[in-house]
Amino acid sequence: MNSLKEKIKYYYFYFHLIIKDFKSDIKIPILKRINLLYRGFTSEKLYLYNLKNYKYHNYLSDHQGSMARYLNDPFSEIVSNKFIFSKLINSEFKIANLLGLVYNNSFYPNVKEKLKNILLSNKYLVCKPVVGGGGEGVIIIKNNGVNKFLINAKRELNLSDTCNLIKSKHNCILTEFVQQGKFANSLNPHTINTIRVLTLFDMNTRNPFIARAVFRIGTKKSFPVDNFSKGGLSSLINLDD
């Protein structure tokens, strides 16, 4: 850490790591928890990484993972900002269609439709924060017909209240809902179940390669997302076949 800015980042992420860990429902002895946090790991990693039998240095810590986002500086904002990222790669890859941006209690459409028309013309929609991860703040909106909309399968609102709910979300994007395939749907039809692929760069061959792939499966606890930090499951995918 050569600069004041780097030191601030370092301790900022450490503070949030501690807060996050003490909010978790993982029950371990306090001294073991402190030892894990000292090394930059949250309590769940004791079991997930089997740290009773394996060395800490074999794994990237949670704190290191948080700091890793700055490896892309000065372009970190492009990767972490879902609105900018969608705009950037939309012309190159097929992604969920970006329908609009919510900013300062106002909706700015990305298509030639007003918010009410977008809601009425789509069976499902997704509203999620521009910045952030872990499934925090994600809302799945289902059009229940007759100007009624189901929010995260829990409460039903009319058209006007649904518009107000979306506008009340600070710095969010509204996107289309991507229907998953039959196999993914068979794992849990109530959540979006996704494949995550980790690619690394081989410095010797100068080629990228797939290091690991997992299938993330949502649960009742993680609903409506499949995020592991929300209680979702993660299953290894055999890279050979």
DABEL-V846187 format. One record per residue. N is the residue number from 1. RES is the residue in three letters. PSI is psi in degrees with one decimal (NA if undefined). Layout:
# DABEL-V846187
n: {N/N}
res: {RES/RES}
psi: {PSI/PSI}
This chain:
# DABEL-V846187
n: {1/2/3/4/5/6/7/8/9/10/11/12/13/14/15/16/17/18/19/20/21/22/23/24/25/26/27/28/29/30/31/32/33/34/35/36/37/38/39/40/41/42/43/44/45/46/47/48/49/50/51/52/53/54/55/56/57/58/59/60/61/62/63/64/65/66/67/68/69/70/71/72/73/74/75/76/77/78/79/80/81/82/83/84/85/86/87/88/89/90/91/92/93/94/95/96/97/98/99/100/101/102/103/104/105/106/107/108/109/110/111/112/113/114/115/116/117/118/119/120/121/122/123/124/125/126/127/128/129/130/131/132/133/134/135/136/137/138/139/140/141/142/143/144/145/146/147/148/149/150/151/152/153/154/155/156/157/158/159/160/161/162/163/164/165/166/167/168/169/170/171/172/173/174/175/176/177/178/179/180/181/182/183/184/185/186/187/188/189/190/191/192/193/194/195/196/197/198/199/200/201/202/203/204/205/206/207/208/209/210/211/212/213/214/215/216/217/218/219/220/221/222/223/224/225/226/227/228/229/230/231/232/233/234/235/236/237/238/239/240/241}
res: {MET/ASN/SER/LEU/LYS/GLU/LYS/ILE/LYS/TYR/TYR/TYR/PHE/TYR/PHE/HIS/LEU/ILE/ILE/LYS/ASP/PHE/LYS/SER/ASP/ILE/LYS/ILE/PRO/ILE/LEU/LYS/ARG/ILE/ASN/LEU/LEU/TYR/ARG/GLY/PHE/THR/SER/GLU/LYS/LEU/TYR/LEU/TYR/ASN/LEU/LYS/ASN/TYR/LYS/TYR/HIS/ASN/TYR/LEU/SER/ASP/HIS/GLN/GLY/SER/MET/ALA/ARG/TYR/LEU/ASN/ASP/PRO/PHE/SER/GLU/ILE/VAL/SER/ASN/LYS/PHE/ILE/PHE/SER/LYS/LEU/ILE/ASN/SER/GLU/PHE/LYS/ILE/ALA/ASN/LEU/LEU/GLY/LEU/VAL/TYR/ASN/ASN/SER/PHE/TYR/PRO/ASN/VAL/LYS/GLU/LYS/LEU/LYS/ASN/ILE/LEU/LEU/SER/ASN/LYS/TYR/LEU/VAL/CYS/LYS/PRO/VAL/VAL/GLY/GLY/GLY/GLY/GLU/GLY/VAL/ILE/ILE/ILE/LYS/ASN/ASN/GLY/VAL/ASN/LYS/PHE/LEU/ILE/ASN/ALA/LYS/ARG/GLU/LEU/ASN/LEU/SER/ASP/THR/CYS/ASN/LEU/ILE/LYS/SER/LYS/HIS/ASN/CYS/ILE/LEU/THR/GLU/PHE/VAL/GLN/GLN/GLY/LYS/PHE/ALA/ASN/SER/LEU/ASN/PRO/HIS/THR/ILE/ASN/THR/ILE/ARG/VAL/LEU/THR/LEU/PHE/ASP/MET/ASN/THR/ARG/ASN/PRO/PHE/ILE/ALA/ARG/ALA/VAL/PHE/ARG/ILE/GLY/THR/LYS/LYS/SER/PHE/PRO/VAL/ASP/ASN/PHE/SER/LYS/GLY/GLY/LEU/SER/SER/LEU/ILE/ASN/LEU/ASP/ASP}
psi: {102.2/-19.1/163.0/-37.5/-42.3/-37.5/-40.6/-44.8/-43.7/-51.2/-27.1/-47.2/-31.0/-42.3/-45.9/-31.0/-43.4/-46.1/-46.3/-42.6/-40.1/-10.3/-14.6/162.6/17.0/123.8/109.4/160.4/143.4/-38.6/-37.6/-40.0/-45.1/-40.6/-41.4/-44.7/-37.7/-34.8/-1.6/12.7/144.7/162.7/-35.6/-25.3/-17.4/-38.8/-40.8/-40.8/0.3/53.6/-4.8/-27.0/-15.9/156.6/144.9/-38.6/-6.9/-8.9/150.7/124.7/164.6/-37.1/-42.8/-38.6/-39.2/-41.3/-23.2/-22.8/-24.3/0.6/-22.7/1.9/141.7/22.8/15.2/-36.3/-34.7/-40.2/-39.4/-20.7/110.3/-31.3/-49.3/-44.1/-42.6/-43.2/-37.9/-45.2/-4.5/-32.5/-15.1/-29.8/154.2/114.1/170.8/129.5/124.6/118.5/-23.2/171.5/136.0/123.0/126.4/48.5/22.4/148.3/126.7/103.6/143.9/-4.8/169.1/53.6/148.6/162.7/-42.3/-42.4/-35.3/-44.0/-42.3/-25.7/2.4/136.7/-41.2/150.2/158.7/130.7/124.7/155.4/145.9/-39.9/138.4/173.1/-166.7/12.0/8.6/132.6/10.1/132.9/126.8/122.1/121.5/129.3/109.6/3.7/160.9/46.1/32.0/139.4/132.3/124.5/114.6/37.1/22.8/-52.6/146.3/132.8/156.6/178.1/-46.2/-44.9/-33.0/-40.8/-43.4/-37.6/-46.4/-45.7/-23.1/-14.9/120.3/125.1/70.4/161.2/149.5/124.8/165.1/161.5/122.5/120.4/128.5/164.2/174.8/-42.7/-48.0/-38.4/-30.5/-23.2/-41.6/106.5/-9.5/-8.5/160.9/121.8/124.0/156.6/131.5/129.0/125.3/118.7/141.5/167.3/123.8/113.1/-20.8/-46.9/-13.6/32.1/147.6/155.9/157.1/117.5/-34.1/149.3/140.5/151.7/119.5/129.6/126.1/157.8/178.0/-39.6/-37.0/-12.5/135.2/12.2/176.0/12.1/134.6/-39.4/-15.0/-3.2/9.4/169.9/156.8/119.4/132.5/145.0/131.8/114.6/-20.1/-33.1/NA}
